[in-house]
C-alpha cells in the first residue's frame, strides 16, 4: 500500500465526515486508514485532583468502542485500524500519529455550526494548519452523507508564490496514484505585484499557465489527462465560485509563503477559497528546497 491516511476521529458528525474522507482517500490511493482518537495526557490534569484509575480505564474503553463503531462504517475494501493516543492537544497527538505511521495525509472534519457542504475551521484544524509537517485534508460539513466515490479528478490551485513547485509535485503524485485527471487552476492574477496594467497581467498569466501545464504534464503518466483553467473574477472568492466541481473530487493548495519550511500555514488566498469550496481541501507544506530556506 502507498503509505497511510491518519484520521483525527471524534464521535461527532465532524468525526464521521473525516472518516468518510479518509476512506475515500485510502481507497483511491491504495492506502491504510488509521483512525486516531486523542485523549488528554494525564500530565494535563489538575494536580489537585488525584487521577481515578477506574475513570481513566472507562474513558479508554469508551474511546476504543467509538473507534470500533467508526471502523465498522467504512467500506469493506478499506484496510483500517483504530488507535487511542494521549497528548497535550488533539492536533499534537495527530501530528505524532502521522509521523509514527508515516502518514501521507492527516484528515480532520469541519467545526460545528458550519453550513452543510462547506468548510469551517475549528481549533484542531487551525492548530494543525500552523504546525503539521504532513499535508492536512479538511472535510466539509456533511461529507459522510455523500455517496461513496473514488477521486474522479484532482484540482490544484497554483500561483507564483513560494511553495508552488511542492504543491504541483504533490498534486501530480495524487492524480497519478488515483488514476484521476489533473486540473490546474491558475490563480496567478491574484499573486502578481500591484501596479501592473491589464495587458501586462494577461501576458504574465498566459505564460505562467503554459509553463505550469508543461511541468504537470511531464510529472504524470501520458494516460493522465492534464488541463488548466484560468477562472475570471474580481476576487479569489468570485473566481472559485465560477468553477465546476465533480462529485468526489478534491483540491490541493499550498501553504502560505510565511510558513516555516516543511510546515503548514493557511495563507490568505487559500483561506478565502475555503469559504467557497464545496469539496475537500488538502493543504501541502512547503519544502526546504526553496531558495532562502537553506
Secondary structure, DSSP 8 states (H G I E B T S, - for coil): ---EEEEE--SSHHHHHHHHHHHHHHHHHT-EEEEEEEEE-GGGS-TTS---HHHHHHHHHHHHHHHHHHHHHS-TTS-EEEEEEEESSHHHHHHHHHHHTTEEEEEEE--TT--TTS----HHHHHHHHH-SS-EEEE-TTGGGS------EEEEEE-SSTTHHHHHHHHHHHHHHHT-EEEEEE-GGGTS-TT--HHHHHHHHHHHHHHHHHHHHHHS-TTS-EEEE----SSHHHHHHT----TT-EEEEE--TTS-TT-----HHHHHHHTT-SSEEEEE---TTSTT--
